[in-house]
Amino acid sequence: MKTYLAKTGEIERKHVLFDAAGVPVGRLAVRIADALRGKDKPTYTPHIDTGSFVVVINAEKVLFTGAKDKNKTYADYSGYRSGYTETTAEKIREKNPERLIKDAVWGMLSKGRLAREQFRKLKVYVGAEHPHAAQTPEKIEM
């Protein structure tokens, strides 16, 4: 029995669509990270990007369990002295709800050149409209 290793020329990429409405952030992020890496395919190879393009809609309707909406904080650092700020998830949802999903997915990817390449295939949108209808993304049920 031989082990299969994917080669860069024979990878078929597809587009998948996730609807974030009413889904906890962590559960959604796991499924997205697996799709970006290609772990949901039988052709998964750890050192090759075999993943799909991922489109996420309704980012503003994603759920936090418990009181995380008020208690969870996101840290930013500008690089200057006293440039550290913390913002609650509630305020991030008002200003930039895409960040909630992107930060959760980025935390679940390994860090490095390959992960950055995989992360670029993630597109997150507020609302149900997205410009990727021509690619006919396959909707993944949560």
N, CA, C and O atoms as a MOPAC input file, in Angstrom:
PM7 MOZYME 1SCF
protein

 N      0.84000 1    -1.17100 1     0.00000 1
 C      0.00000 1     0.00000 1     0.00000 1
 C      0.88600 1     1.23500 1     0.00000 1
 O      1.82500 1     1.32100 1     0.79100 1
 N      0.60100 1     2.19100 1    -0.87400 1
 C      1.41800 1     3.38700 1    -0.98300 1
 C      0.69800 1     4.58000 1    -0.36000 1
 O     -0.53100 1     4.65900 1    -0.36800 1
 N      1.47100 1     5.48200 1     0.16600 1
 C      0.93000 1     6.70100 1     0.72200 1
 C      0.78200 1     7.72700 1    -0.38300 1
 O      1.69200 1     7.91100 1    -1.19100 1
 N     -0.37600 1     8.40600 1    -0.42300 1
 C     -0.62400 1     9.41000 1    -1.44800 1
 C     -0.15800 1    10.77200 1    -0.95700 1
 O     -0.49300 1    11.17900 1     0.15500 1
 N      0.60000 1    11.46500 1    -1.76500 1
 C      1.00400 1    12.83800 1    -1.49100 1
 C      0.58700 1    13.69200 1    -2.68200 1
 O      0.93000 1    13.39500 1    -3.82600 1
 N     -0.15100 1    14.74800 1    -2.39900 1
 C     -0.63500 1    15.62300 1    -3.46200 1
 C      0.52800 1    16.43100 1    -4.02800 1
 O      1.48200 1    16.76400 1    -3.32500 1
 N      0.41900 1    16.73400 1    -5.30600 1
 C      1.39300 1    17.59600 1    -5.96800 1
 C      0.68100 1    18.88600 1    -6.34700 1
 O     -0.53200 1    18.89700 1    -6.55700 1
 N      1.43600 1    19.96300 1    -6.43300 1
 C      0.81800 1    21.27300 1    -6.62200 1
 C      0.04300 1    21.38200 1    -7.92700 1
 O     -0.92000 1    22.14600 1    -7.98700 1
 N      0.41000 1    20.67000 1    -8.94700 1
 C     -0.27800 1    20.77500 1   -10.22600 1
 C     -1.58800 1    20.01900 1   -10.30800 1
 O     -2.40600 1    20.30400 1   -11.18200 1
 N     -1.80600 1    19.06900 1    -9.42500 1
 C     -2.99700 1    18.23400 1    -9.52800 1
 C     -4.06000 1    18.54200 1    -8.46700 1
 O     -4.94400 1    17.72000 1    -8.22400 1
 N     -3.98000 1    19.70600 1    -7.84200 1
 C     -4.93600 1    20.08900 1    -6.80200 1
 C     -6.14900 1    20.75300 1    -7.44800 1
 O     -6.01300 1    21.65800 1    -8.27200 1
 N     -7.32900 1    20.29100 1    -7.06300 1
 C     -8.56900 1    20.91900 1    -7.52400 1
 C     -9.14400 1    21.73100 1    -6.38600 1
 O     -9.48200 1    21.19500 1    -5.33000 1
 N     -9.25100 1    23.02700 1    -6.60800 1
 C     -9.81200 1    23.89700 1    -5.57900 1
 C    -11.26900 1    24.17700 1    -5.90600 1
 O    -11.62900 1    24.40600 1    -7.06000 1
 N    -12.09500 1    24.15400 1    -4.87800 1
 C    -13.49100 1    24.52000 1    -5.05900 1
 C    -13.80300 1    25.66000 1    -4.09600 1
 O    -13.00100 1    25.97500 1    -3.21600 1
 N    -14.95000 1    26.26700 1    -4.26200 1
 C    -15.40000 1    27.33100 1    -3.37900 1
 C    -16.48000 1    26.76900 1    -2.46700 1
 O    -17.40000 1    26.09100 1    -2.92400 1
 N    -16.36200 1    27.05500 1    -1.16800 1
 C    -17.37700 1    26.63000 1    -0.21200 1
 C    -17.92900 1    27.85700 1     0.49800 1
 O    -17.23100 1    28.85600 1     0.67300 1
 N    -19.18100 1    27.76800 1     0.90100 1
 C    -19.88700 1    28.88600 1     1.51300 1
 C    -20.36500 1    28.47400 1     2.89700 1
 O    -21.00400 1    27.43400 1     3.05700 1
 N    -20.05400 1    29.28800 1     3.89100 1
 C    -20.52400 1    29.08200 1     5.25100 1
 C    -21.43000 1    30.24300 1     5.62900 1
 O    -21.10400 1    31.40000 1     5.36400 1
 N    -22.56600 1    29.93800 1     6.24600 1
 C    -23.46700 1    30.96700 1     6.77000 1
 C    -23.25300 1    31.02900 1     8.27300 1
 O    -23.52300 1    30.05700 1     8.97800 1
 N    -22.77100 1    32.16100 1     8.77000 1
 C    -22.39400 1    32.29400 1    10.17300 1
 C    -23.57100 1    32.64000 1    11.07500 1
 O    -23.38800 1    32.75400 1    12.28700 1
 N    -24.76100 1    32.81000 1    10.53300 1
 C    -25.91600 1    33.23000 1    11.33300 1
 C    -26.28500 1    32.15400 1    12.34800 1
 O    -26.61400 1    31.02500 1    11.98300 1
 N    -26.22300 1    32.52200 1    13.63700 1
 C    -26.65100 1    31.62900 1    14.69500 1
 C    -25.70100 1    30.49600 1    15.01900 1
 O    -26.11100 1    29.52300 1    15.65200 1
 N    -24.44800 1    30.58700 1    14.60800 1
 C    -23.46300 1    29.52600 1    14.85300 1
 C    -22.40000 1    30.06600 1    15.80600 1
 O    -21.93400 1    31.19000 1    15.61900 1
 N    -22.00000 1    29.29400 1    16.82900 1
 C    -20.92100 1    29.75000 1    17.71900 1
 C    -19.61100 1    29.94100 1    16.95500 1
 O    -19.30200 1    29.19200 1    16.02800 1
 N    -18.85800 1    30.94400 1    17.35400 1
 C    -17.63900 1    31.33000 1    16.64200 1
 C    -16.63300 1    30.19100 1    16.56600 1
 O    -16.07700 1    29.93300 1    15.49900 1
 N    -16.39300 1    29.51300 1    17.66800 1
 C    -15.38200 1    28.46400 1    17.69400 1
 C    -15.72300 1    27.28600 1    16.79500 1
 O    -14.85400 1    26.76400 1    16.09700 1
 N    -16.98800 1    26.86300 1    16.80700 1
 C    -17.39700 1    25.73900 1    15.96600 1
 C    -17.28300 1    26.08600 1    14.49300 1
 O    -16.88800 1    25.25500 1    13.67500 1
 N    -17.63300 1    27.32300 1    14.16400 1
 C    -17.51200 1    27.78100 1    12.78000 1
 C    -16.04800 1    27.85600 1    12.36400 1
 O    -15.68900 1    27.45300 1    11.25700 1
 N    -15.20400 1    28.37400 1    13.25500 1
 C    -13.78800 1    28.55700 1    12.93100 1
 C    -13.08300 1    27.22200 1    12.69000 1
 O    -12.19600 1    27.14200 1    11.84000 1
 N    -13.46300 1    26.18000 1    13.42000 1
 C    -12.85400 1    24.85900 1    13.21900 1
 C    -13.17400 1    24.34900 1    11.82200 1
 O    -12.28900 1    23.86600 1    11.11500 1
 N    -14.43600 1    24.45400 1    11.42500 1
 C    -14.84600 1    23.96600 1    10.10300 1
 C    -14.17400 1    24.76300 1     8.99000 1
 O    -13.76900 1    24.19900 1     7.97300 1
 N    -14.05400 1    26.09600 1     9.18800 1
 C    -13.41100 1    26.95000 1     8.18500 1
 C    -11.93000 1    26.61200 1     8.07300 1
 O    -11.40300 1    26.48600 1     6.96800 1
 N    -11.25300 1    26.46400 1     9.22100 1
 C     -9.82100 1    26.15400 1     9.20500 1
 C     -9.56000 1    24.81400 1     8.51800 1
 O     -8.59100 1    24.68100 1     7.77100 1
 N    -10.41000 1    23.83000 1     8.76400 1
 C    -10.25100 1    22.53500 1     8.10000 1
 C    -10.44000 1    22.65000 1     6.58800 1
 O     -9.71700 1    22.01500 1     5.82000 1
 N    -11.41100 1    23.46000 1     6.16400 1
 C    -11.64200 1    23.64400 1     4.72400 1
 C    -10.48000 1    24.40000 1     4.07600 1
 O    -10.09200 1    24.08400 1     2.95200 1
 N     -9.92300 1    25.39100 1     4.77100 1
 C     -8.79700 1    26.15100 1     4.22800 1
 C     -7.55000 1    25.27500 1     4.08200 1
 O     -6.80800 1    25.41200 1     3.10900 1
 N     -7.31700 1    24.38500 1     5.03300 1
 C     -6.14000 1    23.51400 1     5.00100 1
 C     -6.31800 1    22.31700 1     4.08900 1
 O     -5.34000 1    21.74000 1     3.61300 1
 N     -7.57600 1    21.93900 1     3.84300 1
 C     -7.84300 1    20.77800 1     3.00700 1
 C     -8.03000 1    19.50700 1     3.80300 1
 O     -8.02000 1    18.41700 1     3.23100 1
 N     -8.20200 1    19.61900 1     5.11100 1
 C     -8.34500 1    18.43300 1     5.95700 1
 C     -9.69000 1    17.74700 1     5.76900 1
 O     -9.89200 1    16.63800 1     6.26400 1
 N    -10.61000 1    18.38900 1     5.06100 1
 C    -11.90800 1    17.76500 1     4.80200 1
 C    -11.88900 1    16.94700 1     3.51000 1
 O    -12.92600 1    16.42700 1     3.09800 1
 N    -10.73500 1    16.82800 1     2.87000 1
 C    -10.59600 1    16.08600 1     1.61300 1
 C     -9.71400 1    14.86000 1     1.82600 1
 O     -8.84000 1    14.86900 1     2.69300 1
 N     -9.93300 1    13.81100 1     1.04500 1
 C     -9.05300 1    12.64000 1     1.17100 1
 C     -7.64900 1    12.88200 1     0.61000 1
 O     -6.74600 1    12.08000 1     0.84700 1
 N     -7.45700 1    13.97000 1    -0.12500 1
 C     -6.14900 1    14.26200 1    -0.71800 1
 C     -5.30300 1    15.17400 1     0.16900 1
 O     -4.33400 1    15.76600 1    -0.30600 1
 N     -5.65800 1    15.29600 1     1.46100 1
 C     -4.93700 1    16.19100 1     2.36100 1
 C     -3.46500 1    15.81400 1     2.44700 1
 O     -3.10700 1    14.65500 1     2.65800 1
 N     -2.62600 1    16.82600 1     2.27700 1
 C     -1.18800 1    16.68000 1     2.43300 1
 C     -0.71000 1    17.83500 1     3.30500 1
 O     -0.95300 1    18.99200 1     2.96100 1
 N     -0.03400 1    17.56100 1     4.42900 1
 C      0.27700 1    18.61400 1     5.39300 1
 C      1.13100 1    19.75400 1     4.85500 1
 O      0.94600 1    20.89900 1     5.26800 1
 N      2.06200 1    19.47500 1     3.94600 1
 C      2.99100 1    20.51200 1     3.50600 1
 C      2.58000 1    21.17400 1     2.19800 1
 O      3.32400 1    22.00400 1     1.67400 1
 N      1.40600 1    20.82700 1     1.65400 1
 C      0.90000 1    21.41400 1     0.41000 1
 C     -0.45200 1    22.04300 1     0.70200 1
 O     -1.22500 1    21.50200 1     1.49200 1
 N     -0.74500 1    23.15800 1     0.08800 1
 C     -2.04000 1    23.82100 1     0.25300 1
 C     -3.06800 1    23.12200 1    -0.64100 1
 O     -3.15800 1    23.40900 1    -1.83500 1
 N     -3.83600 1    22.21100 1    -0.05900 1
 C     -4.85100 1    21.47800 1    -0.81800 1
 C     -6.25800 1    21.96600 1    -0.49700 1
 O     -7.23500 1    21.33400 1    -0.89900 1
 N     -6.37700 1    23.07500 1     0.21600 1
 C     -7.67300 1    23.54400 1     0.70000 1
 C     -8.50500 1    24.26100 1    -0.33200 1
 O     -8.07300 1    24.49900 1    -1.46000 1
 N     -9.71600 1    24.60000 1     0.08400 1
 C    -10.69700 1    25.27500 1    -0.75900 1
 C    -10.70100 1    26.76900 1    -0.48100 1
 O    -10.15300 1    27.22800 1     0.52100 1
 N    -11.32400 1    27.52100 1    -1.37900 1
 C    -11.60300 1    28.92500 1    -1.13100 1
 C    -12.85500 1    28.97600 1    -0.25500 1
 O    -13.83300 1    28.28400 1    -0.53700 1
 N    -12.83600 1    29.78500 1     0.79700 1
 C    -13.93900 1    29.81800 1     1.74600 1
 C    -14.56900 1    31.20800 1     1.74500 1
 O    -13.87900 1    32.22100 1     1.86000 1
 N    -15.90000 1    31.23100 1     1.61200 1
 C    -16.67800 1    32.46300 1     1.67600 1
 C    -17.59900 1    32.35900 1     2.88000 1
 O    -18.33700 1    31.38300 1     3.01600 1
 N    -17.56100 1    33.36000 1     3.75700 1
 C    -18.40800 1    33.38200 1     4.94400 1
 C    -19.33700 1    34.58300 1     4.83900 1
 O    -18.89100 1    35.70400 1     4.59600 1
 N    -20.64500 1    34.33600 1     5.02500 1
 C    -21.62300 1    35.42400 1     4.98500 1
 C    -22.27400 1    35.56900 1     6.35600 1
 O    -22.16800 1    34.68000 1     7.20100 1
 N    -22.94500 1    36.69400 1     6.56800 1
 C    -23.63800 1    37.01400 1     7.82600 1
 C    -22.68700 1    37.00600 1     9.01400 1
 O    -23.00100 1    36.42400 1    10.05200 1
 N    -21.54500 1    37.63600 1     8.87600 1
 C    -20.54300 1    37.65100 1     9.94400 1
 C    -21.04400 1    38.37800 1    11.18800 1
 O    -20.59500 1    38.07800 1    12.29400 1
 N    -21.94600 1    39.30700 1    11.03200 1
 C    -22.44200 1    40.08000 1    12.17400 1
 C    -23.40100 1    39.26600 1    13.04400 1
 O    -23.71300 1    39.68500 1    14.15900 1
 N    -23.87600 1    38.11600 1    12.56400 1
 C    -24.85400 1    37.30900 1    13.30200 1
 C    -24.23200 1    36.10000 1    13.99000 1
 O    -24.95000 1    35.22000 1    14.46400 1
 N    -22.91000 1    36.05000 1    14.04700 1
 C    -22.23000 1    34.92900 1    14.69100 1
 C    -22.46600 1    35.00700 1    16.19800 1
 O    -22.62300 1    36.09900 1    16.74600 1
 N    -22.49400 1    33.85500 1    16.87100 1
 C    -22.82100 1    33.80300 1    18.29600 1
 C    -21.58400 1    33.63200 1    19.16800 1
 O    -20.59300 1    33.01900 1    18.77000 1
 N    -21.67300 1    34.18800 1    20.35900 1
 C    -20.74200 1    33.89800 1    21.43700 1
 C    -21.54600 1    33.23400 1    22.53300 1
 O    -22.64300 1    33.69500 1    22.84800 1
 N    -21.03600 1    32.16600 1    23.12500 1
 C    -21.75000 1    31.50000 1    24.20100 1
 C    -21.48100 1    32.22200 1    25.51400 1
 O    -20.44300 1    32.86200 1    25.68000 1
 N    -22.41400 1    32.11500 1    26.43300 1
 C    -22.25000 1    32.73200 1    27.74000 1
 C    -22.22900 1    34.25500 1    27.63400 1
 O    -22.97200 1    34.84400 1    26.84900 1
 N    -21.37900 1    34.87400 1    28.42500 1
 C    -21.27800 1    36.33200 1    28.46600 1
 C    -20.05300 1    36.82500 1    27.71600 1
 O    -19.54700 1    37.90900 1    28.00800 1
 N    -19.56200 1    36.04000 1    26.74400 1
 C    -18.34100 1    36.41600 1    26.03500 1
 C    -18.50400 1    37.69500 1    25.21900 1
 O    -17.51700 1    38.38400 1    24.96000 1
 N    -19.72000 1    38.02300 1    24.81200 1
 C    -19.92800 1    39.25100 1    24.04100 1
 C    -19.47100 1    40.48000 1    24.82900 1
 O    -18.94900 1    41.43300 1    24.25100 1
 N    -19.66700 1    40.45400 1    26.13500 1
 C    -19.27100 1    41.58700 1    26.97200 1
 C    -17.90800 1    41.39900 1    27.62200 1
 O    -17.20100 1    42.37500 1    27.87000 1
 N    -17.53100 1    40.14900 1    27.90000 1
 C    -16.30800 1    39.88900 1    28.65900 1
 C    -15.07600 1    39.61400 1    27.80700 1
 O    -13.96500 1    39.91600 1    28.24200 1
 N    -15.22900 1    39.05900 1    26.61900 1
 C    -14.08100 1    38.71800 1    25.77700 1
 C    -13.45800 1    39.99900 1    25.22400 1
 O    -14.16300 1    40.88000 1    24.73400 1
 N    -12.14900 1    40.09100 1    25.30500 1
 C    -11.46400 1    41.28700 1    24.81700 1
 C    -10.50000 1    40.92900 1    23.69500 1
 O     -9.93000 1    39.83900 1    23.67500 1
 N    -10.32900 1    41.84200 1    22.78100 1
 C     -9.38300 1    41.72500 1    21.68300 1
 C     -8.32000 1    42.78700 1    21.88300 1
 O     -8.63900 1    43.95600 1    22.09600 1
 N     -7.06400 1    42.38900 1    21.81700 1
 C     -5.96000 1    43.30200 1    22.08300 1
 C     -5.35700 1    43.81100 1    20.78400 1
 O     -5.23100 1    43.06900 1    19.81000 1
 N     -4.99100 1    45.07000 1    20.78000 1
 C     -4.29600 1    45.69100 1    19.66100 1
 C     -3.08000 1    46.42000 1    20.20700 1
 O     -3.12000 1    46.98100 1    21.30200 1
 N     -2.01100 1    46.40800 1    19.44600 1
 C     -0.82000 1    47.13800 1    19.84100 1
 C     -0.28100 1    47.86600 1    18.63000 1
 O     -0.00400 1    47.25100 1    17.60000 1
 N     -0.13100 1    49.17300 1    18.75000 1
 C      0.28200 1    50.00000 1    17.62300 1
 C      1.78900 1    49.97200 1    17.39300 1
 O      2.25600 1    50.33300 1    16.31300 1
 N      2.55100 1    49.54900 1    18.39500 1
 C      4.00200 1    49.54100 1    18.27700 1
 C      4.63500 1    50.70300 1    19.02000 1
 O      5.85000 1    50.71900 1    19.21800 1
 N      3.84400 1    51.66600 1    19.43100 1
 C      4.34000 1    52.80400 1    20.19000 1
 C      4.13300 1    52.58500 1    21.68200 1
 O      3.34200 1    51.73700 1    22.09500 1
 N      4.86000 1    53.36600 1    22.48900 1
 C      4.64200 1    53.29400 1    23.93100 1
 C      3.21300 1    53.70400 1    24.22900 1
 O      2.68000 1    54.62100 1    23.60500 1
 N      2.61100 1    53.04200 1    25.15500 1
 C      1.20400 1    53.23600 1    25.53500 1
 C      0.26700 1    53.08700 1    24.33400 1
 O     -0.77300 1    53.74200 1    24.26700 1
 N      0.63700 1    52.23200 1    23.39800 1
 C     -0.19300 1    51.98800 1    22.22400 1
 C     -1.03200 1    50.73300 1    22.33600 1
 O     -1.60200 1    50.27500 1    21.34500 1
 N     -1.11600 1    50.16500 1    23.54400 1
 C     -1.88200 1    48.94100 1    23.77500 1
 C     -3.33600 1    49.29700 1    24.08400 1
 O     -3.60000 1    50.10800 1    24.97200 1
 N     -4.27100 1    48.70100 1    23.36300 1
 C     -5.69000 1    48.91400 1    23.64500 1
 C     -6.41700 1    47.57900 1    23.66000 1
 O     -6.05700 1    46.65000 1    22.93600 1
 N     -7.42900 1    47.50100 1    24.48200 1
 C     -8.28700 1    46.32600 1    24.53700 1
 C     -9.70600 1    46.74400 1    24.19200 1
 O    -10.18900 1    47.77800 1    24.65400 1
 N    -10.37600 1    45.93100 1    23.37100 1
 C    -11.73200 1    46.22500 1    22.92700 1
 C    -12.58300 1    44.99000 1    23.16200 1
 O    -12.12500 1    43.86800 1    22.94400 1
 N    -13.81800 1    45.18600 1    23.60400 1
 C    -14.70200 1    44.04600 1    23.83400 1
 C    -15.25600 1    43.52800 1    22.51200 1
 O    -15.27200 1    44.23500 1    21.50500 1
 N    -15.70400 1    42.28900 1    22.54200 1
 C    -16.27300 1    41.67300 1    21.34200 1
 C    -17.52700 1    42.41100 1    20.88800 1
 O    -17.82800 1    42.46100 1    19.69500 1
 N    -18.25000 1    42.97800 1    21.83200 1
 C    -19.46800 1    43.73100 1    21.51100 1
 C    -19.15500 1    44.94400 1    20.63200 1
 O    -19.87100 1    45.21900 1    19.66900 1
 N    -18.08500 1    45.66400 1    20.96500 1
 C    -17.70200 1    46.83900 1    20.17500 1
 C    -17.09900 1    46.43800 1    18.82900 1
 O    -17.30300 1    47.12100 1    17.82600 1
 N    -16.35800 1    45.33000 1    18.81100 1
 C    -15.80000 1    44.84100 1    17.53800 1
 C    -16.93100 1    44.46500 1    16.59700 1
 O    -16.85300 1    44.73000 1    15.39800 1
 N    -17.99400 1    43.84300 1    17.13100 1
 C    -19.14200 1    43.45000 1    16.31100 1
 C    -19.80100 1    44.66900 1    15.66400 1
 O    -20.27400 1    44.58600 1    14.53000 1
 N    -19.83500 1    45.78100 1    16.36400 1
 C    -20.42600 1    47.01300 1    15.81500 1
 C    -19.56300 1    47.60700 1    14.70700 1
 O    -20.07900 1    48.00700 1    13.66300 1
 N    -18.24900 1    47.66400 1    14.93000 1
 C    -17.35300 1    48.34400 1    13.99900 1
 C    -16.87600 1    47.45300 1    12.85700 1
 O    -16.91700 1    47.86100 1    11.69600 1
 N    -16.41800 1    46.22400 1    13.17700 1
 C    -15.78500 1    45.36600 1    12.18300 1
 C    -16.08700 1    43.89500 1    12.49000 1
 O    -15.21300 1    43.18600 1    12.98800 1
 N    -17.31500 1    43.42100 1    12.20200 1
 C    -17.68200 1    42.05600 1    12.58000 1
 C    -16.90000 1    40.97100 1    11.84500 1
 O    -16.87400 1    39.82800 1    12.30000 1
 N    -16.26500 1    41.29600 1    10.72600 1
 C    -15.46000 1    40.30100 1    10.01900 1
 C    -14.27900 1    39.84900 1    10.88200 1
 O    -13.82100 1    38.71100 1    10.77600 1
 N    -13.79500 1    40.75300 1    11.73600 1
 C    -12.62800 1    40.45600 1    12.55800 1
 C    -12.89300 1    39.32500 1    13.55000 1
 O    -11.97800 1    38.57200 1    13.88400 1
 N    -14.12800 1    39.19900 1    14.02300 1
 C    -14.45400 1    38.13800 1    14.97100 1
 C    -14.14300 1    36.77000 1    14.38100 1
 O    -13.55600 1    35.91800 1    15.04700 1
 N    -14.53500 1    36.56500 1    13.13400 1
 C    -14.32100 1    35.27500 1    12.48300 1
 C    -12.86400 1    35.12600 1    12.04200 1
 O    -12.27000 1    34.06100 1    12.21100 1
 N    -12.29200 1    36.18200 1    11.48300 1
 C    -10.91100 1    36.09600 1    10.99600 1
 C     -9.92800 1    35.81100 1    12.12700 1
 O     -9.00600 1    35.01400 1    11.95400 1
 N    -10.11000 1    36.45000 1    13.28100 1
 C     -9.21000 1    36.21000 1    14.40500 1
 C     -9.33800 1    34.77900 1    14.92500 1
 O     -8.33800 1    34.15700 1    15.28500 1
 N    -10.56400 1    34.25700 1    14.96400 1
 C    -10.77400 1    32.89100 1    15.44600 1
 C    -10.13900 1    31.88200 1    14.49100 1
 O     -9.52900 1    30.90900 1    14.93500 1
 N    -10.27900 1    32.10400 1    13.18900 1
 C     -9.70400 1    31.18300 1    12.21000 1
 C     -8.18400 1    31.27500 1    12.21800 1
 O     -7.50300 1    30.25200 1    12.15300 1
 N     -7.64700 1    32.48000 1    12.29700 1
 C     -6.19900 1    32.65400 1    12.31000 1
 C     -5.58200 1    31.94900 1    13.51400 1
 O     -4.48800 1    31.39400 1    13.41000 1
 N     -6.26800 1    31.96500 1    14.64900 1
 C     -5.77300 1    31.28600 1    15.83900 1
 C     -5.73200 1    29.77400 1    15.68900 1
 O     -4.99600 1    29.10400 1    16.41300 1
 N     -6.51200 1    29.22400 1    14.76100 1
 C     -6.56300 1    27.77200 1    14.57400 1
 C     -5.64800 1    27.27000 1    13.46700 1
 O     -5.51300 1    26.06200 1    13.27500 1
 N     -5.02600 1    28.17600 1    12.74500 1
 C     -4.07700 1    27.76700 1    11.70500 1
 C     -2.67100 1    27.75900 1    12.28500 1
 O     -2.35400 1    28.54300 1    13.18000 1
 N     -1.82800 1    26.86600 1    11.76800 1
 C     -0.43200 1    26.89000 1    12.17200 1
 C      0.19700 1    28.15100 1    11.59200 1
 O     -0.25800 1    28.64900 1    10.56200 1
 N      1.20800 1    28.65800 1    12.22200 1
 C      1.80400 1    29.91100 1    11.77300 1
 C      2.95600 1    29.62500 1    10.81400 1
 O      3.73100 1    28.69200 1    11.02200 1
 N      3.05900 1    30.42300 1     9.77800 1
 C      4.13700 1    30.25900 1     8.81600 1
 C      3.68200 1    30.66600 1     7.43000 1
 O      2.58100 1    31.18300 1     7.24500 1
 N      4.55000 1    30.42300 1     6.46000 1
 C      4.30400 1    30.81600 1     5.08200 1
 C      3.07400 1    30.11000 1     4.50000 1
 O      2.26100 1    30.73800 1     3.82300 1
 N      2.94200 1    28.82400 1     4.76100 1
 C      1.82300 1    28.04800 1     4.24000 1
 C      0.50200 1    28.52000 1     4.83800 1
 O     -0.49700 1    28.62100 1     4.12600 1
 N      0.48500 1    28.80800 1     6.12900 1
 C     -0.74200 1    29.26800 1     6.78400 1
 C     -1.17500 1    30.63100 1     6.25900 1
 O     -2.36900 1    30.88800 1     6.10800 1
 N     -0.22100 1    31.49700 1     5.98300 1
 C     -0.57300 1    32.81300 1     5.42700 1
 C     -1.18700 1    32.65500 1     4.04600 1
 O     -2.13000 1    33.36400 1     3.69500 1
 N     -0.65700 1    31.73000 1     3.26900 1
 C     -1.19800 1    31.45300 1     1.94000 1
 C     -2.61700 1    30.88900 1     2.04100 1
 O     -3.48900 1    31.24900 1     1.25000 1
 N     -2.84000 1    30.01900 1     3.00200 1
 C     -4.16500 1    29.43900 1     3.19800 1
 C     -5.14700 1    30.48800 1     3.71500 1
 O     -6.30800 1    30.50000 1     3.30600 1
 N     -4.70000 1    31.35800 1     4.59600 1
 C     -5.57500 1    32.37800 1     5.18400 1
 C     -6.04900 1    33.38600 1     4.13900 1
 O     -7.13200 1    33.95400 1     4.27700 1
 N     -5.25100 1    33.61200 1     3.09600 1
 C     -5.64400 1    34.54500 1     2.04000 1
 C     -6.84300 1    34.04800 1     1.23900 1
 O     -7.48800 1    34.82900 1     0.53900 1
 N     -7.14400 1    32.76100 1     1.33700 1
 C     -8.28500 1    32.19700 1     0.61700 1
 C     -9.59900 1    32.38400 1     1.37200 1
 O    -10.64300 1    31.93800 1     0.89500 1
 N     -9.57300 1    33.03300 1     2.53800 1
 C    -10.76800 1    33.26700 1     3.34500 1
 C    -11.34200 1    34.64100 1     3.03900 1
 O    -10.63700 1    35.64700 1     3.11400 1
 N    -12.62400 1    34.68000 1     2.69300 1
 C    -13.33400 1    35.93800 1     2.44100 1
 C    -14.54400 1    35.98600 1     3.36000 1
 O    -15.38300 1    35.08500 1     3.33800 1
 N    -14.63600 1    37.04500 1     4.17400 1
 C    -15.71500 1    37.18200 1     5.14500 1
 C    -16.51700 1    38.43100 1     4.80600 1
 O    -15.94600 1    39.48900 1     4.54100 1
 N    -17.86300 1    38.30600 1     4.81500 1
 C    -18.73000 1    39.41800 1     4.43000 1
 C    -19.83200 1    39.62500 1     5.46000 1
 O    -20.35100 1    38.67100 1     6.03900 1
 N    -20.17800 1    40.89300 1     5.67600 1
 C    -21.32400 1    41.25200 1     6.49900 1
 C    -22.55000 1    41.19400 1     5.59900 1
 O    -22.53400 1    41.72200 1     4.48700 1
 N    -23.60000 1    40.56200 1     6.07300 1
 C    -24.80800 1    40.41800 1     5.26500 1
 C    -24.75600 1    39.17700 1     4.40300 1
 O    -23.75700 1    38.45800 1     4.37600 1
 N    -25.85800 1    38.93600 1     3.69400 1
 C    -25.98900 1    37.70000 1     2.91500 1
 C    -25.46500 1    37.83300 1     1.49000 1
 O    -25.41400 1    36.83400 1     0.77200 1
 N    -25.07700 1    39.01700 1     1.06000 1
 C    -24.58900 1    39.22700 1    -0.30100 1
 C    -23.07800 1    39.03700 1    -0.36100 1
 O    -22.35400 1    39.44500 1     0.54700 1
 N    -22.61100 1    38.41100 1    -1.44300 1
 C    -21.17600 1    38.25700 1    -1.65800 1
 C    -20.90000 1    38.26600 1    -3.16300 1
 O    -21.76100 1    37.86500 1    -3.94600 1
 N    -19.72200 1    38.71200 1    -3.57500 1
 C    -19.40800 1    38.82700 1    -5.01100 1
 C    -18.88300 1    37.53400 1    -5.64900 1
 O    -18.34100 1    37.58000 1    -6.75300 1
 N    -19.03100 1    36.39300 1    -4.98600 1
 C    -18.46300 1    35.14600 1    -5.50000 1
 C    -19.53400 1    34.20800 1    -6.05600 1
 O    -19.33300 1    32.99400 1    -6.08100 1
 N    -20.65500 1    34.74700 1    -6.49800 1
 C    -21.74300 1    33.91700 1    -7.02000 1
 C    -21.33300 1    33.22600 1    -8.31900 1
 O    -21.82300 1    32.13400 1    -8.60700 1
 N    -20.45300 1    33.82900 1    -9.10200 1
 C    -20.03000 1    33.24200 1   -10.37300 1
 C    -19.23800 1    31.94800 1   -10.16600 1
 O    -19.18200 1    31.11300 1   -11.06800 1
 N    -18.62800 1    31.77200 1    -8.99500 1
 C    -17.85500 1    30.56100 1    -8.71900 1
 C    -18.76000 1    29.42000 1    -8.21800 1
 O    -18.27700 1    28.30800 1    -8.00100 1
 N    -20.04300 1    29.67700 1    -8.03600 1
 C    -21.03100 1    28.71900 1    -7.51200 1
 C    -20.49300 1    27.95700 1    -6.30700 1
 O    -20.22000 1    26.75900 1    -6.39000 1
 N    -20.34000 1    28.66900 1    -5.17300 1
 C    -19.82000 1    27.99100 1    -3.98100 1
 C    -20.80000 1    26.96100 1    -3.44100 1
 O    -22.01300 1    27.17000 1    -3.46300 1
 N    -20.26700 1    25.85500 1    -2.95900 1
 C    -21.06300 1    24.80000 1    -2.36800 1
 C    -21.35400 1    25.18100 1    -0.91500 1
 O    -20.42400 1    25.42300 1    -0.14600 1
 N    -22.63600 1    25.23700 1    -0.53000 1
 C    -23.00200 1    25.64300 1     0.81700 1
 C    -22.78300 1    24.48500 1     1.78700 1
 O    -23.22800 1    23.36300 1     1.54700 1
 N    -22.09100 1    24.77700 1     2.88200 1
 C    -21.82800 1    23.79100 1     3.92400 1
 C    -22.78200 1    24.07600 1     5.08500 1
 O    -22.80000 1    25.18100 1     5.62800 1
 N    -23.56300 1    23.07900 1     5.45200 1
 C    -24.51100 1    23.22600 1     6.56300 1
 C    -23.78800 1    23.05900 1     7.89300 1
 O    -22.90400 1    22.21400 1     8.03500 1
 N    -24.17400 1    23.87300 1     8.85200 1
 C    -23.58800 1    23.79000 1    10.19400 1
 C    -24.56800 1    23.14700 1    11.13600 1
 O    -24.27000 1    22.98300 1    12.31900 1

